[in-house]
């Protein structure tokens, strides 16, 4: 049987096996024995994952892909599950065990997959996959870059983000209209930030919603005291702050009596 790529699922099936192999080889296996492949499609990447020494679960919303993989692989080789990565509870798949995520992600939900990974960071020490190039670069962007933003700061607060390589459109069926980029996220040793994490998230998101303004203006909704407002950090714009400086900013706001309820 064959599998038709479905536009509403954002499917672009990878055809180049050498690229699939390169993605599989990015996985280190450090800190986990379980692996979740998101959107396996026709199994081009899957074939390089089943021989790894980890329990592999492939998760897809496309029943046609699931039927294809179940026809191609035996249950002892591969567990294929129907599911929505954005809605599923990962404990239903792995319990409390740590696991890595890998995949050629549908571009229309790729950022949301990263945000869910951050949410489940206590169980996900590693993450490798293919994104639209622009999104991959945004995740890995450094302070001062035009692409540095919410996704960059929140991801890099918990993971080391490394852009690996660029993939041209022609190796997919159907070819997307843009280049793709592969990245790897490796979780930091410290799972907790030295500040109120809920406030940190809110500060980062609020700051970048008006990225051209100084923090003094974009963070007005927090009712910052006049004394704190005089701190030089508030004269800067959000893209000028490193992750560590956003943590420091959050700590200063906490000391000023500001919370997520402010």
Secondary structure, 3 states (H helix, E strand, C coil): CCCCCCHHHCCCEECCHHHHHHHHHCCCCCCCCEEEEECCCCCCCHHHCCCCCCEEEEEECCHHHHHHHHHHCCCCCCEEEECCCCCCCCHHHHCCCCEEEEEECCHHHHHHHHHHHHHCCCCCCEEEEEEEHHHHHHHHCCCCCCCCCHHHHHHHHHEEEEEEEEECHHHEECCCCCCEEEEEEEECCCCCCCCCHHHHHHHHHHHHHCCCCEHHHHCHHHCCCHHHHCCHHHHCEHHHCCHHHHHHHHHHHHHCCCCCCC
